[in-house]
Amino acid sequence: MLDGILNILKPPGMTSHDVVSLVRKTLHTKKVGHAGTLDPDAAGVLPIFVGKATRLIEYATEAPKTYRVHMQFGVQTDTGDDSGNIIKKSEIYSLNEELIIKVLQEFQGEQEQIPPMYSAIKHDGKKLYELARSGVEVERKPRKIFIEAIRLLAKNEQGLFLEVICSKGTYIRTLVEDIAQKLDMCATMTFLLRMQVGVFNIQEAISLEIFLEKQKSCLLNAELAINHLPKIKLTEKQSLRFSQGVLTTIQDLDLKYKQTEQLRVYTHEDVFLGIGCVDSKQIKPLKVFTIVRLD
């Protein structure tokens, strides 16, 4: 079975699931998933996990994401972007850069955000966007998000170009509407480009055309998704115990790492074993990828 990660540059006009389906069909494998949905009209980095690498999707999903977005003042749509129907209009006021930066700073840090109706969140077994298309609106609970950074890239008379670094679960369309409200206007998103998901960036992303041409040779090492975790090497006997899912005592483990800290685990020959968790003086296997056998 093929294993690895594709750093795909998703084009506008395709859903994230469309890309997953294309990869499944091209590589002739069912075990394929993505790390974070991109809106159909949006473009940018979409990490695709294949084979055993799908067990590491959660680590990429949890990683911070970077976006470039344009918000257009004066209109608000039912979808939050320019593909929807206009539901509200406002005057467009002239803004000075000092005020814009001050308002943007108010959105940095931890906050609560109400997800939009046009989202894939489920309510009573149905996706919200399905309900929205039927003309049904339901109450949504606020969700905690974290905005690591938000900065002004450019501005014109009609709107702003922003860069946002944020946690998973952040809806940029909603962020755009909330920023506009603070500026006493309404706005909608007219452009969205995801620049980065954890270690996967747009400079190294490949187009679908390149993927279709080179196929499996585009696969990256699955361990790339957990490069941010500290690395530890085990002895031959420790590797055997770890690969069998057994708690393994390691000298000075509790002095070198924090309690419950997750580690990338390797054999002394640098073969990737899996992910372990510090449990006092022992390492607890969380995900085992390689089974060690002693001759």
N, C-alpha and C positions, 0 to 999 in steps of 0.2 A: 504493500500500500504506500502511496505517496504521502509524505509528511512535510510540512513547512508552512511558510507564510508568504502571501503575495501583498506587496504594497501597491495597491491599485489606485490609479487616478480616475475616480468615477466621473463620467461626463454628465452634464445636465440632461434630463429627459429619461433617465433610467432610475428605477428604484434600487435600493441596496439589495433587495431580494433578487432583482433581475440579474445583478452582477454575480451573486452566489449561484444562481441557476446556470449562468453561462460557464462559470468555472467548473461546476459539477459535470456539465455536458462535455466540456473540452477535455478535462482530465479523467473522465470516466470514473468518478468516485462520488459517493453520496455524502461522505463525511466532510462537509464544508460549512463554515459559518463566518460571520463578520463581526467586527468589534466596534459597534456603534452606528446606528442608522443615520444616513444622510437623506434629507428631503429630496424628492425626485428632481426638483428644479435646481438643487444645489450641486456643486462640483467639489472635487478635492480628494483628500486622502481617505481611503477605505481599506483598512487592513483585512485581508481575507485569510482565514485559517483553514488548513487542509490536513486531513488525517488525524494523527495523534496530537497535532498542534492545537486542535480545537479545545483541548483540555486547558489551554493557557489563555483562552479568549478573555476570561475575567480580568486578567492582569492588564491587558491592553484597554479594556473597557473602563477600568478604574483610573487610568492615567489621564492627566490633564489634556485638554484639546485646545488648539489655537484656530481661530477663525478670522477671516476678513469679511466685512459686511458693509453694505451701503444701505442707509435708511433714508427714505424719501418722505419729507414732511408734507402735510396738507391732506393726506388721505389715510384711512384705515380700512382694511379689508377683513372679510370673515375668516380668511385662511392665515392672515398675518403676513402674506407676501403678495406680490403683484399678479399672482395667478387667480386670486379670489375676486369676489364682488365687493365693491366699495360700500361700506356700511356707515362711514362717518367722514366728515370733512372739517377742516379747520383753516384759519388764516395761517400764512407762513410769515413768521417774524424774523427780522434780522438779528442774528446772534453774534456776540463777540466771543472770541476764543476763550477768554478767561472764565466766562459763565459756563461755557460748554464743558471745560475741563473740571470745573468745580462740581457740576452735576454728575459727570462720569465718575468722579472719585467717590460719590455717595453710593455707587453700585459695587464698589470693590469690597471683598470680604464675604463672609457668610451671610446669607439672606434667604428669605422664602419667596418662592415663585409659584404662581398658579399656572399649571400646564394649559396649553390652548386646546380648544375642542378638536381642532384638526391635528391630532397626534395619534400614535399607535397604542396609547395607554388603554387598557381594557376596563369597561364598566359593565358589570353583570354579564360577562362573557363576550361583549361586543366592543370592538375598537371604537374609540371616541370619534375618529373621522368618519366611520360608517354611520354613527348616530347623527353627526353634524350634516352629512349629505342628505339625511332623511328629514332635516329640519328640526332635529331634537337637540336641546342643550341641557346638560346635566351639571350639577354642582361638582366642582373638582377641589380636592384638598390641596392646600399649599405644600410644596416640597422644598426641602432644604437644598440649596445649591451653594457653590463657592466660586466667586469671580476673583481669580488670582491677579489679573491685570486687565485694564481696559484703557486704550489710548486712542486719541484722535489722530488719524492719518492725514485727512484732508477735509475741507468743507467747501460747499458752494451754496448758491442761493436756495437750492431745492433740498439739500440734505447733507448728511455726514458720511464719511468713510471711516470705519473703526476697525481696530484689531482687538480681539477679546481672547483671553486665556481663561478657561473655565473648567469646572468639574463636569463629570458625566451628569446627564439629566437636565442640563441647562438648555432651555429653548431660546435660541437667539431671536426668533421672531417676537417672542413675548418680551424679551429684554429691550428690543427696539421700541415696542409700544410703550413700555414703562419709562424709558428714557425720554421719549417724546412728551409723555404726560407731565413729567417733571419740568419740561420746557414750555408747558402750556400750549402744546400742539398735539396733533395726532400724526402717526407715521406708519409706514409699512416697509417691509424688507424687499428690496429689488435685486439684491445680489448677495450670494453667500458662497464663500470658498473656504473649505477646511484645509488649513496649512499643515497641521500636525496632530497626530494622535500618539502620545507617549514618544517613543523613539522613532516612529515612522513619520517622515516629513515629505513635503511635496517635491523637494528637489530630487529625491531618489525614487519617487513614485513612477510607475510605468503605466502607459496607456493600455487600453484594452486591445488595441491593434498590435502592440508589441507582445502582449501576453498571448494572443492568438497565434502569433508567428513563432514565438519561442517556447510557449507552454511551460512544461515542468522545469525547464532550465531557469525560469524566473523565480522559482521557490527559494525563499530565504530560510536560514536556520531557525527552527522553532524557538530556540533559546533566546533569540533576539527580544522576544516579548517580555523576558524577565531579567534582562541585563542590569536593571536597576537594583536587583536583589544582591546582597553580599554573597560571595562564592566561598565554598568550603570543600576541601578534599578529604576523603576518607581512606583509611587503610583497606587492605584486601578483605579482612574479616569484617570490618565495620560496613564496607560496601555490601557484602553479602547479607548482613543483618538488615540493613536499610532496604535493600531491594526486596526483602521478604516481608516488609511492613512492620519490622520489629523496632522498638525503642532502642537506641544505641547510645551508650555512654561515651563521651568524648572529653578528654582532659581539658580543663580550663574553659570549657564551652561557655559557662555562665559568666566568666570574667571577660570574654571577648565580645559577646553579643547580648542584646537585651532579651529579657523574658518574652516569649511568644514571637520573637522576630523570625521572619521567614528567610530561608537561605536557599541558594542554588547549590545542589549537592552533586559532587563529581567523585569518581574513583581516583586513585593516586596516578592513574594513567590518563587522566583528564577526559574520561567518558562520562557524559551527562547521565546521572541517575534519576534526578527528579527534584522535587521541592520538599524541604523539611522545615520544621518549626522548632525553635529552641524551647525545651521543657526542662528548666533548671540545668542539670549537668548532662542532659540527654537531648538527642535530636529525634523528633517524632516525624515519621514519614507522612506527608500530606498527599503528594502525587508521585507515584513511582513510574518512571518511563523505561527503565532498563533493568532487566533481571540478570543478576550476577550468578554465575555457576563456577564453583571451584573444581578444577580438574583433579 
